[in-house]
Amino acid sequence: MEFQFLNNALAQFIATIQNVWAPVFQIHGIAMLLAVSCVAFIIYMIHFGITGDAPTFIMGMADTVVALAVLHALFIYAQSFGTDLVNGFIAWGQETTGMSPAVVTPSGIMETGLQLARIFWAASGHASWFVAPVSALETIICTVAVVIAFGAASVIYLLAQVEVWALIIAASVLLACAPMPWTWTIFPGWGLTVLSSCIKIFFLLCVLAIGLGLATGWSTSMAAVSGTISDNISLMMEATVEALLFIACVYYLPTLMARMTTGAAGTVLHAGEAMLGSIAASTATQATSAAAKARRQLGNAAAAGAKGTITAAQTVSQMLLR
């Protein structure tokens, strides 16, 4: 395979993310997780000291401890879980395509486009610049369009796989900020984003299967009439237009499905924000009550002072009248 370097590049990217990034992000992520958890404990203790709200303090501490345990386990097993998830979606997509796994790869996609380009180049050889310059120019334009379309499709598929692994390994460090209730939504957001990337890969495989199937049909039909393609512009235009439609579907459809998944993040219950609002409301209520009590005490003290002054004045007046 002439474009094996694409598969090699993908393997190198994934190997670097799994073997170099993963240990570093895991160690520092766990350290950050413990530090943020300590900050959460301090916040709850300060809140409890100000308000004396024991139920909120107990629930907050319990939520933080549970979140700490869940996120710590996730840091430990994120790579194995992500591997199973991604490989499962890729296997599902390859089963849907009905093609060999060696074909539905970045190098396989590019090789398919190159096969079409070879047929066009052969046709361009029959239509020389001296005999049929317009047909030769048309053939070259169609060849470039097909090669660019399939090359872009192979790069999009390669980047989609690199993206999902970067999310699983590198973006997991963001989970270190999630143990606090008001930042807990980082965790479901990360999970939905990873799921969205896996779904994008699945639909990429489905769309790629359509394009590769069309390309196989074009190669079979055009190879038989390669000597007359330059005289039949409809064949070249058919392949060119369908190649452009193919790359448009590769770009648009998987992204659309991925956006539908990430859009579900808006339905996630923002429990942390609700708890933060409850804490703020409780603190405000306690502060208002304390201020009202202070005003009452100040008013009682002022009234007592005024009554004492009046009593003293009356006593002095009676002494003078005697």
C-alpha positions as MATLAB code, in Angstrom:
seq = 'MEFQFLNNALAQFIATIQNVWAPVFQIHGIAMLLAVSCVAFIIYMIHFGITGDAPTFIMGMADTVVALAVLHALFIYAQSFGTDLVNGFIAWGQETTGMSPAVVTPSGIMETGLQLARIFWAASGHASWFVAPVSALETIICTVAVVIAFGAASVIYLLAQVEVWALIIAASVLLACAPMPWTWTIFPGWGLTVLSSCIKIFFLLCVLAIGLGLATGWSTSMAAVSGTISDNISLMMEATVEALLFIACVYYLPTLMARMTTGAAGTVLHAGEAMLGSIAASTATQATSAAAKARRQLGNAAAAGAKGTITAAQTVSQMLLR';
ca = [
       0.000    0.000    0.000;
       1.553    3.289   -1.155;
      -0.016    5.450    1.542;
       0.841    3.242    4.502;
       2.435    6.286    6.139;
      -1.054    7.501    7.111;
      -1.725    4.331    9.111;
       1.776    4.577   10.586;
       1.181    8.193   11.596;
      -2.105    7.251   13.268;
      -0.425    4.404   15.155;
       2.361    6.725   16.311;
      -0.098    9.359   17.518;
      -2.132    6.831   19.480;
       0.974    5.168   20.925;
       2.325    8.536   22.092;
      -0.974    9.483   23.724;
      -1.336    6.127   25.472;
       2.273    5.555   26.523;
       3.659    9.068   27.041;
       0.717   11.317   27.874;
      -1.291    8.883   29.974;
       1.168    8.310   32.884;
       1.933   12.030   33.224;
      -1.695   13.129   33.152;
      -2.673   10.364   35.564;
      -0.070   11.280   38.196;
      -0.642   15.026   38.061;
      -4.393   14.610   37.683;
      -4.670   12.606   40.901;
      -2.551   15.201   42.734;
      -4.813   17.980   41.448;
      -7.866   15.952   42.421;
      -6.705   15.659   46.034;
      -5.844   19.363   46.184;
      -9.250   20.450   44.850;
     -10.969   18.057   47.273;
      -9.129   19.692   50.183;
     -10.328   23.081   48.960;
     -13.900   21.740   48.862;
     -13.609   20.456   52.452;
     -12.308   23.854   53.613;
     -15.193   25.648   51.901;
     -17.740   23.431   53.633;
     -16.094   23.932   57.023;
     -16.090   27.718   56.561;
     -19.743   27.600   55.541;
     -20.589   25.472   58.551;
     -18.712   27.839   60.843;
     -20.646   30.826   59.499;
     -24.129   29.370   59.298;
     -24.076   26.337   61.586;
     -26.059   24.475   58.902;
     -25.171   20.879   59.791;
     -27.334   19.091   57.130;
     -25.763   21.062   54.274;
     -22.304   20.466   55.729;
     -22.849   16.697   56.018;
     -24.373   16.377   52.543;
     -21.627   18.457   50.968;
     -18.877   16.449   52.631;
     -20.555   13.182   51.604;
     -20.941   14.340   47.987;
     -17.296   15.371   47.837;
     -16.085   12.060   49.272;
     -18.191   10.064   46.784;
     -17.039   12.264   43.884;
     -13.434   11.855   44.996;
     -13.750    8.060   44.995;
     -15.482    7.956   41.600;
     -13.014   10.303   39.924;
      -9.997    8.551   41.431;
     -11.244    5.220   40.016;
     -11.857    6.925   36.677;
      -8.287    8.216   36.558;
      -7.027    4.679   37.159;
      -9.260    2.888   34.642;
      -9.950    5.635   32.058;
      -7.509    4.234   29.504;
      -8.823    0.661   29.574;
     -12.419    1.896   29.567;
     -11.721    4.266   26.677;
      -9.959    1.544   24.705;
     -12.945   -0.775   24.999;
     -15.371    2.009   24.098;
     -13.496    3.222   21.024;
     -12.689   -0.258   19.743;
     -16.310   -1.264   20.240;
     -17.601    1.604   18.094;
     -14.921    0.975   15.440;
     -15.782   -2.730   15.302;
     -19.484   -1.858   15.081;
     -18.788    0.579   12.258;
     -16.636   -1.917   10.350;
     -19.351   -4.529   10.736;
     -21.854   -2.054    9.310;
     -19.635   -1.303    6.316;
     -19.185   -4.970    5.417;
     -15.649   -4.218    4.222;
     -12.273   -5.511    5.273;
     -10.768   -3.613    8.244;
      -7.666   -3.045    6.111;
      -9.721   -1.048    3.605;
     -11.526    1.260    6.038;
      -8.340    2.942    7.272;
      -6.756    6.311    6.427;
      -4.313    4.599    4.072;
      -7.036    2.417    2.537;
      -9.233    5.447    1.835;
      -6.376    7.328    0.196;
      -5.413    4.267   -1.841;
      -8.975    4.046   -3.194;
      -8.791    7.640   -4.394;
      -5.419    6.955   -5.963;
      -6.848    4.038   -7.938;
      -9.364    6.402   -9.513;
      -6.603    8.911  -10.164;
      -4.562    6.273  -12.017;
      -7.521    5.625  -14.318;
      -7.902    9.342  -15.005;
      -4.183    9.684  -15.618;
      -4.329    6.827  -18.102;
      -7.216    8.588  -19.855;
      -5.239   11.817  -19.864;
      -2.437    9.967  -21.628;
      -4.819    9.044  -24.439;
      -5.928   12.671  -24.721;
      -2.633   14.476  -25.275;
      -2.262   18.237  -25.135;
      -1.627   18.331  -28.863;
      -4.592   16.191  -29.949;
      -7.285   17.116  -27.379;
      -6.014   19.814  -24.999;
      -9.453   20.592  -23.524;
     -10.130   16.936  -22.714;
      -6.688   16.599  -21.153;
      -7.323   19.663  -18.983;
     -10.716   18.316  -17.925;
      -9.138   14.991  -17.004;
      -6.473   16.665  -14.876;
      -9.058   18.798  -13.068;
     -11.195   15.729  -12.305;
      -8.132   13.818  -11.132;
      -7.142   16.598   -8.716;
     -10.698   16.877   -7.373;
     -10.967   13.134   -6.698;
      -7.536   12.920   -5.057;
      -8.262   15.931   -2.839;
     -11.672   14.540   -1.844;
     -10.360   11.142   -0.799;
      -7.236   12.652    0.763;
      -9.373   14.985    2.878;
     -11.614   12.072    3.899;
      -8.622   10.022    5.048;
      -7.239   12.957    7.061;
     -10.642   13.622    8.660;
     -10.876    9.988    9.739;
      -7.324   10.050   11.099;
      -7.977   13.247   13.075;
     -11.242   11.832   14.469;
      -9.377    8.887   15.982;
      -6.626   11.122   17.382;
      -9.302   13.417   18.820;
     -11.105   10.697   20.741;
      -7.869    9.406   22.272;
      -6.814   12.916   23.248;
     -10.187   13.382   24.952;
      -9.913   10.103   26.841;
      -6.340   10.599   28.043;
      -5.504   14.316   28.033;
      -8.879   15.947   28.685;
      -9.419   13.645   31.664;
      -7.173   15.980   33.654;
     -10.138   18.375   33.733;
     -11.881   15.836   35.950;
      -9.485   16.880   38.724;
     -11.624   20.017   39.079;
     -14.895   18.058   39.339;
     -15.087   16.773   42.969;
     -16.846   19.912   44.202;
     -20.643   19.883   43.770;
     -20.695   23.098   41.767;
     -18.070   21.719   39.328;
     -19.406   18.162   39.143;
     -20.972   18.820   35.722;
     -17.458   18.659   34.243;
     -17.660   14.868   34.646;
     -20.866   14.212   32.641;
     -19.730   16.838   30.136;
     -16.477   14.947   29.590;
     -18.315   11.629   29.287;
     -20.772   13.008   26.729;
     -17.930   14.549   24.713;
     -16.073   11.216   24.574;
     -19.292    9.439   23.577;
     -19.877   12.094   20.923;
     -16.419   11.479   19.440;
     -17.032    7.716   19.368;
     -20.355    8.232   17.607;
     -18.599   10.533   15.135;
     -16.122    7.751   14.306;
     -18.976    5.268   13.864;
     -20.847    7.482   11.391;
     -17.587    8.337    9.661;
     -17.121    4.632    8.985;
     -20.686    4.383    7.689;
     -20.247    7.315    5.303;
     -16.802    6.139    4.244;
     -18.289    2.757    3.371;
     -20.705    4.476    1.004;
     -17.924    6.441   -0.680;
     -15.595    3.466   -0.929;
     -18.386    1.367   -2.412;
     -19.051    4.052   -5.028;
     -15.343    4.339   -5.769;
     -15.073    0.599   -6.304;
     -17.924    0.776   -8.810;
     -16.312    3.726  -10.584;
     -12.976    1.913  -10.795;
     -14.590   -1.199  -12.268;
     -16.659    0.631  -14.867;
     -13.998    3.163  -15.838;
     -11.158    0.694  -16.074;
     -12.987   -1.022  -18.938;
     -13.328    2.213  -20.927;
     -10.258    4.135  -19.753;
      -9.208    4.739  -23.333;
     -12.391    6.660  -24.114;
     -12.966    8.511  -20.836;
     -11.426   11.664  -22.290;
     -14.085   11.607  -25.008;
     -16.935   11.052  -22.524;
     -16.978   13.965  -20.138;
     -20.071   12.627  -18.349;
     -18.074    9.788  -16.774;
     -15.478   12.180  -15.375;
     -18.093   14.638  -14.162;
     -20.013   11.830  -12.472;
     -16.965   10.707  -10.524;
     -15.954   14.283   -9.678;
     -19.374   15.430   -8.477;
     -19.971   12.278   -6.447;
     -16.487   12.585   -4.920;
     -17.317   16.131   -3.813;
     -20.654   14.951   -2.421;
     -18.778   12.184   -0.631;
     -16.369   14.549    1.132;
     -19.294   16.858    2.021;
     -21.119   13.942    3.680;
     -17.912   12.871    5.450;
     -17.584   16.362    6.901;
     -21.248   17.085    7.663;
     -23.125   13.918    8.696;
     -20.805   12.577   11.465;
     -20.481   16.084   12.916;
     -24.271   16.422   12.931;
     -24.690   13.173   14.854;
     -21.934   14.154   17.280;
     -23.628   17.504   17.958;
     -26.863   15.720   18.802;
     -25.004   13.804   21.509;
     -23.235   16.818   22.986;
     -26.523   18.715   22.895;
     -27.773   16.294   25.526;
     -25.362   17.934   27.942;
     -27.906   20.696   28.368;
     -30.315   18.228   29.966;
     -27.837   17.146   32.634;
     -28.999   18.130   36.107;
     -26.691   20.853   37.388;
     -26.716   19.579   40.942;
     -23.570   21.471   41.832;
     -25.052   24.781   40.768;
     -28.229   24.015   42.701;
     -26.247   23.145   45.816;
     -24.131   26.260   45.444;
     -27.304   28.327   45.193;
     -28.667   26.587   48.287;
     -25.486   27.344   50.193;
     -25.568   30.975   49.087;
     -29.254   31.281   50.016;
     -28.658   29.660   53.390;
     -25.737   31.955   54.079;
     -27.759   35.005   53.070;
     -30.654   33.919   55.293;
     -28.350   33.394   58.252;
     -26.701   36.758   57.659;
     -30.063   38.518   57.396;
     -31.282   36.862   60.600;
     -28.108   37.838   62.412;
     -28.406   41.415   61.185;
     -32.056   41.636   62.296;
     -31.155   40.205   65.696;
     -28.344   42.728   66.049;
     -30.729   45.545   65.174;
     -33.206   44.337   67.774;
     -30.506   44.069   70.399;
     -29.245   47.530   69.496;
     -32.780   48.890   69.712;
     -33.342   47.260   73.107;
     -30.057   48.677   74.370;
     -30.960   52.151   73.135;
     -34.422   51.933   74.747;
     -32.916   50.770   78.029;
     -30.401   53.623   77.899;
     -33.135   56.163   77.225;
     -35.291   54.774   80.076;
     -32.314   54.957   82.439;
     -31.665   58.561   81.427;
     -35.291   59.519   82.031;
     -35.305   57.805   85.421;
     -32.110   59.586   86.434;
     -33.518   62.938   85.321;
     -36.689   62.404   87.337;
     -34.679   61.467   90.399;
     -32.517   64.588   90.111;
     -35.617   66.741   89.611;
     -37.267   65.362   92.733;
     -34.082   65.943   94.761;
     -33.927   69.565   93.603;
     -37.596   70.209   94.369;
     -37.098   69.066   97.931;
];
